[in-house]
Every structure is written in C-alpha cells, then in structure tokens.
Amino acid sequence: MRWLDPDEERAWRAYRRTVIAVQAATARDLAAIGLSEPDYEVLSTLSERPGHTSTLREQADKMRWSRSRLSRHASRMEERGLLRRAPDPADGRGCLLVLTDSGLDVLRDAAPRHLESVRRHFVDRLLPEDLRSIERIAQRLADVDG
C-alpha cells in the first residue's frame, strides 16, 4: 500500500473540506426553498432536454446513481407533481422522466436562488484564474474510472 505523503494528504483533505463545505452550503440554501440537490439536478437536466424528457437510465448515469435509487427518488418527485413517468418506447423495461409544468415552475423559481447560492459560496470567493484552475483540475478528475 502506498500511503499519502504529507503534501498529498494536505491536498486531499483540503479538497474534501472544500467539497463538503460548498456542497453543504448550497444544499442548505436549496432545502430552504423545498428542494434537495438531487431534485434540482433532475429538474435542471430535464429542462434542458428536448421535450423536457430523459430516460431514467440516462439520468441515473449522469448522476452516477443506480437506476433503482433514481427510480425511488423519481417516485417521490412524481408524488410532488414535479415530474411524471412515461413508458420508454425504445426500451420496454425502461421509463421516461418528463418534467411537468409544475416542475418547470418550481425550477424557474429556484434557479435564481440556486445561482445566488453558487455565487455566494463558490464563484464570488475565487479569482478568475482560480476558476480556470478548478475547471482544468475537474476535467482531469472527471473520468473517475480512468
């Protein structure tokens, strides 16, 4: 086993503290308006898709969730009227997630607040060169399997 050297350990711990702090702050702000981070992720993704529709499989892959986990979450969102499910004509065992008008209204109300939260807890605390560095680093880390 290769242990982390002191520089590697400090960098890892700093990364983890940062991710946790920013994520907790933005999640808290979303919760104040009645949404979870996964709710917002699903709503915003559907809003950007043609017909405001995505397959459950595509959405689960995007979120790196299992289909069963997303299916349970989608059921709760469906109960709240944020989305509806429809049969997937391309996959008899799959389903489509479709953004409802109510879900779109909720997203339209939430988006400016979420943007303000992201600015307050992340963007406005960094310099332009910091943002470029984070983007570069994120691109290198994006393929966690590679």
Phi and psi restraints in degrees (value plus and minus 20) as a CYANA .aco file:
   2 ARG   PHI    -115.5   -75.5
   2 ARG   PSI      91.6   131.6
   3 TRP   PHI     -95.2   -55.2
   3 TRP   PSI     137.3   177.3
   4 LEU   PHI     -94.9   -54.9
   4 LEU   PSI     117.7   157.7
   5 ASP   PHI     -97.4   -57.4
   5 ASP   PSI     150.3   190.3
   6 PRO   PHI     -77.1   -37.1
   6 PRO   PSI     -60.2   -20.2
   7 ASP   PHI     -85.6   -45.6
   7 ASP   PSI     -63.1   -23.1
   8 GLU   PHI     -84.2   -44.2
   8 GLU   PSI     -61.9   -21.9
   9 GLU   PHI     -85.8   -45.8
   9 GLU   PSI     -63.2   -23.2
  10 ARG   PHI     -80.9   -40.9
  10 ARG   PSI     -62.9   -22.9
  11 ALA   PHI     -84.2   -44.2
  11 ALA   PSI     -64.3   -24.3
  12 TRP   PHI     -82.0   -42.0
  12 TRP   PSI     -67.1   -27.1
  13 ARG   PHI     -85.6   -45.6
  13 ARG   PSI     -58.8   -18.8
  14 ALA   PHI     -84.4   -44.4
  14 ALA   PSI     -62.8   -22.8
  15 TYR   PHI     -79.4   -39.4
  15 TYR   PSI     -70.1   -30.1
  16 ARG   PHI     -80.7   -40.7
  16 ARG   PSI     -65.2   -25.2
  17 ARG   PHI     -80.3   -40.3
  17 ARG   PSI     -60.8   -20.8
  18 THR   PHI     -86.1   -46.1
  18 THR   PSI     -69.7   -29.7
  19 VAL   PHI     -79.0   -39.0
  19 VAL   PSI     -66.9   -26.9
  20 ILE   PHI     -83.1   -43.1
  20 ILE   PSI     -65.0   -25.0
  21 ALA   PHI     -84.7   -44.7
  21 ALA   PSI     -67.2   -27.2
  22 VAL   PHI     -87.5   -47.5
  22 VAL   PSI     -64.1   -24.1
  23 GLN   PHI     -84.1   -44.1
  23 GLN   PSI     -61.9   -21.9
  24 ALA   PHI     -83.9   -43.9
  24 ALA   PSI     -61.1   -21.1
  25 ALA   PHI     -87.2   -47.2
  25 ALA   PSI     -64.9   -24.9
  26 THR   PHI     -91.1   -51.1
  26 THR   PSI     -53.9   -13.9
  27 ALA   PHI     -85.2   -45.2
  27 ALA   PSI     -60.0   -20.0
  28 ARG   PHI     -81.9   -41.9
  28 ARG   PSI     -61.6   -21.6
  29 ASP   PHI     -87.1   -47.1
  29 ASP   PSI     -58.9   -18.9
  30 LEU   PHI     -86.1   -46.1
  30 LEU   PSI     -62.0   -22.0
  31 ALA   PHI     -79.9   -39.9
  31 ALA   PSI     -53.3   -13.3
  32 ALA   PHI     -83.7   -43.7
  32 ALA   PSI     -40.7    -0.7
  33 ILE   PHI    -131.3   -91.3
  33 ILE   PSI      -3.2    36.8
  34 GLY   PHI      64.5   104.5
  34 GLY   PSI      -1.0    39.0
  35 LEU   PHI    -145.2  -105.2
  35 LEU   PSI     130.4   170.4
  36 SER   PHI    -117.3   -77.3
  36 SER   PSI     147.6   187.6
  37 GLU   PHI     -79.5   -39.5
  37 GLU   PSI     -64.6   -24.6
  38 PRO   PHI     -82.1   -42.1
  38 PRO   PSI     -57.7   -17.7
  39 ASP   PHI     -75.5   -35.5
  39 ASP   PSI     -70.0   -30.0
  40 TYR   PHI     -84.2   -44.2
  40 TYR   PSI     -60.4   -20.4
  41 GLU   PHI     -80.6   -40.6
  41 GLU   PSI     -66.1   -26.1
  42 VAL   PHI     -85.3   -45.3
  42 VAL   PSI     -68.9   -28.9
  43 LEU   PHI     -79.9   -39.9
  43 LEU   PSI     -67.4   -27.4
  44 SER   PHI     -86.8   -46.8
  44 SER   PSI     -58.2   -18.2
  45 THR   PHI     -83.8   -43.8
  45 THR   PSI     -67.2   -27.2
  46 LEU   PHI     -81.9   -41.9
  46 LEU   PSI     -57.0   -17.0
  47 SER   PHI     -84.0   -44.0
  47 SER   PSI     -45.2    -5.2
  48 GLU   PHI    -111.9   -71.9
  48 GLU   PSI     -29.0    11.0
  49 ARG   PHI    -110.4   -70.4
  49 ARG   PSI     129.5   169.5
  50 PRO   PHI     -76.6   -36.6
  50 PRO   PSI     112.5   152.5
  51 GLY   PHI      48.7    88.7
  51 GLY   PSI      -8.4    31.6
  52 HIS   PHI      32.4    72.4
  52 HIS   PSI      21.3    61.3
  53 THR   PHI    -154.1  -114.1
  53 THR   PSI     123.0   163.0
  54 SER   PHI    -165.0  -125.0
  54 SER   PSI     134.2   174.2
  55 THR   PHI     -96.2   -56.2
  55 THR   PSI     133.1   173.1
  56 LEU   PHI     -79.2   -39.2
  56 LEU   PSI     -60.9   -20.9
  57 ARG   PHI     -80.5   -40.5
  57 ARG   PSI     -67.7   -27.7
  58 GLU   PHI     -81.4   -41.4
  58 GLU   PSI     -62.7   -22.7
  59 GLN   PHI     -87.3   -47.3
  59 GLN   PSI     -62.0   -22.0
  60 ALA   PHI     -82.1   -42.1
  60 ALA   PSI     -62.7   -22.7
  61 ASP   PHI     -81.7   -41.7
  61 ASP   PSI     -62.6   -22.6
  62 LYS   PHI     -81.8   -41.8
  62 LYS   PSI     -59.7   -19.7
  63 MET   PHI    -107.1   -67.1
  63 MET   PSI     -26.9    13.1
  64 ARG   PHI      39.4    79.4
  64 ARG   PSI      20.9    60.9
  65 TRP   PHI    -130.7   -90.7
  65 TRP   PSI     138.8   178.8
  66 SER   PHI     -92.7   -52.7
  66 SER   PSI     136.3   176.3
  67 ARG   PHI     -83.3   -43.3
  67 ARG   PSI     -56.2   -16.2
  68 SER   PHI     -87.7   -47.7
  68 SER   PSI     -58.9   -18.9
  69 ARG   PHI     -83.6   -43.6
  69 ARG   PSI     -66.7   -26.7
  70 LEU   PHI     -85.3   -45.3
  70 LEU   PSI     -56.7   -16.7
  71 SER   PHI     -80.1   -40.1
  71 SER   PSI     -63.4   -23.4
  72 ARG   PHI     -83.8   -43.8
  72 ARG   PSI     -62.3   -22.3
  73 HIS   PHI     -85.2   -45.2
  73 HIS   PSI     -63.3   -23.3
  74 ALA   PHI     -81.1   -41.1
  74 ALA   PSI     -54.8   -14.8
  75 SER   PHI     -81.2   -41.2
  75 SER   PSI     -62.7   -22.7
  76 ARG   PHI     -86.4   -46.4
  76 ARG   PSI     -58.9   -18.9
  77 MET   PHI     -87.4   -47.4
  77 MET   PSI     -56.7   -16.7
  78 GLU   PHI     -85.2   -45.2
  78 GLU   PSI     -60.4   -20.4
  79 GLU   PHI     -80.8   -40.8
  79 GLU   PSI     -50.1   -10.1
  80 ARG   PHI    -107.5   -67.5
  80 ARG   PSI     -22.1    17.9
  81 GLY   PHI      60.4   100.4
  81 GLY   PSI      -4.9    35.1
  82 LEU   PHI    -102.5   -62.5
  82 LEU   PSI     -48.2    -8.2
  83 LEU   PHI    -169.9  -129.9
  83 LEU   PSI     149.3   189.3
  84 ARG   PHI    -154.3  -114.3
  84 ARG   PSI     138.7   178.7
  85 ARG   PHI    -122.5   -82.5
  85 ARG   PSI     129.8   169.8
  86 ALA   PHI    -160.7  -120.7
  86 ALA   PSI     132.1   172.1
  87 PRO   PHI     -81.0   -41.0
  87 PRO   PSI     124.0   164.0
  88 ASP   PHI    -112.2   -72.2
  88 ASP   PSI      90.8   130.8
  89 PRO   PHI     -83.8   -43.8
  89 PRO   PSI     -41.2    -1.2
  90 ALA   PHI    -107.9   -67.9
  90 ALA   PSI     -33.0     7.0
  91 ASP   PHI    -166.3  -126.3
  91 ASP   PSI      83.5   123.5
  92 GLY   PHI     -78.3   -38.3
  92 GLY   PSI     -44.2    -4.2
  93 ARG   PHI    -114.4   -74.4
  93 ARG   PSI     -32.4     7.6
  94 GLY   PHI    -115.2   -75.2
  94 GLY   PSI     157.9   197.9
  95 CYS   PHI    -162.3  -122.3
  95 CYS   PSI     141.2   181.2
  96 LEU   PHI    -120.5   -80.5
  96 LEU   PSI     124.4   164.4
  97 LEU   PHI    -123.4   -83.4
  97 LEU   PSI     106.9   146.9
  98 VAL   PHI    -143.7  -103.7
  98 VAL   PSI     104.4   144.4
  99 LEU   PHI     -87.3   -47.3
  99 LEU   PSI     109.7   149.7
 100 THR   PHI    -107.3   -67.3
 100 THR   PSI     146.4   186.4
 101 ASP   PHI     -79.0   -39.0
 101 ASP   PSI     -60.1   -20.1
 102 SER   PHI     -83.0   -43.0
 102 SER   PSI     -63.2   -23.2
 103 GLY   PHI     -82.1   -42.1
 103 GLY   PSI     -59.5   -19.5
 104 LEU   PHI     -86.1   -46.1
 104 LEU   PSI     -59.4   -19.4
 105 ASP   PHI     -82.4   -42.4
 105 ASP   PSI     -63.8   -23.8
 106 VAL   PHI     -81.1   -41.1
 106 VAL   PSI     -63.6   -23.6
 107 LEU   PHI     -84.0   -44.0
 107 LEU   PSI     -63.6   -23.6
 108 ARG   PHI     -80.9   -40.9
 108 ARG   PSI     -55.7   -15.7
 109 ASP   PHI     -92.7   -52.7
 109 ASP   PSI     -58.9   -18.9
 110 ALA   PHI     -98.4   -58.4
 110 ALA   PSI     -51.8   -11.8
 111 ALA   PHI     -76.4   -36.4
 111 ALA   PSI     -68.3   -28.3
 112 PRO   PHI     -83.3   -43.3
 112 PRO   PSI     -55.3   -15.3
 113 ARG   PHI     -89.5   -49.5
 113 ARG   PSI     -60.1   -20.1
 114 HIS   PHI     -86.4   -46.4
 114 HIS   PSI     -62.1   -22.1
 115 LEU   PHI     -79.1   -39.1
 115 LEU   PSI     -64.6   -24.6
 116 GLU   PHI     -80.4   -40.4
 116 GLU   PSI     -60.5   -20.5
 117 SER   PHI     -84.4   -44.4
 117 SER   PSI     -65.5   -25.5
 118 VAL   PHI     -82.2   -42.2
 118 VAL   PSI     -61.2   -21.2
 119 ARG   PHI     -82.8   -42.8
 119 ARG   PSI     -68.7   -28.7
 120 ARG   PHI     -85.2   -45.2
 120 ARG   PSI     -61.0   -21.0
 121 HIS   PHI    -114.6   -74.6
 121 HIS   PSI     -29.5    10.5
 122 PHE   PHI    -158.1  -118.1
 122 PHE   PSI     -93.0   -53.0
 123 VAL   PHI     -79.0   -39.0
 123 VAL   PSI     -69.5   -29.5
 124 ASP   PHI     -91.9   -51.9
 124 ASP   PSI     -28.6    11.4
 125 ARG   PHI    -111.3   -71.3
 125 ARG   PSI     -25.4    14.6
 126 LEU   PHI    -138.0   -98.0
 126 LEU   PSI     136.5   176.5
 127 LEU   PHI    -105.8   -65.8
 127 LEU   PSI     138.2   178.2
 128 PRO   PHI     -73.8   -33.8
 128 PRO   PSI     -58.7   -18.7
 129 GLU   PHI     -89.5   -49.5
 129 GLU   PSI     -50.0   -10.0
 130 ASP   PHI     -83.6   -43.6
 130 ASP   PSI     -64.8   -24.8
 131 LEU   PHI     -81.5   -41.5
 131 LEU   PSI     -61.3   -21.3
 132 ARG   PHI     -84.6   -44.6
 132 ARG   PSI     -60.3   -20.3
 133 SER   PHI     -84.2   -44.2
 133 SER   PSI     -63.5   -23.5
 134 ILE   PHI     -82.9   -42.9
 134 ILE   PSI     -61.6   -21.6
 135 GLU   PHI     -82.2   -42.2
 135 GLU   PSI     -63.7   -23.7
 136 ARG   PHI     -82.6   -42.6
 136 ARG   PSI     -65.1   -25.1
 137 ILE   PHI     -84.7   -44.7
 137 ILE   PSI     -64.3   -24.3
 138 ALA   PHI     -80.3   -40.3
 138 ALA   PSI     -58.9   -18.9
 139 GLN   PHI     -83.6   -43.6
 139 GLN   PSI     -56.7   -16.7
 140 ARG   PHI     -90.8   -50.8
 140 ARG   PSI     -51.2   -11.2
 141 LEU   PHI    -113.5   -73.5
 141 LEU   PSI     -29.0    11.0
 142 ALA   PHI     -79.5   -39.5
 142 ALA   PSI     -56.6   -16.6
 143 ASP   PHI    -110.1   -70.1
 143 ASP   PSI      62.5   102.5
 144 VAL   PHI     -87.5   -47.5
 144 VAL   PSI     -37.5     2.5
 145 ASP   PHI    -107.4   -67.4
 145 ASP   PSI     -31.1     8.9
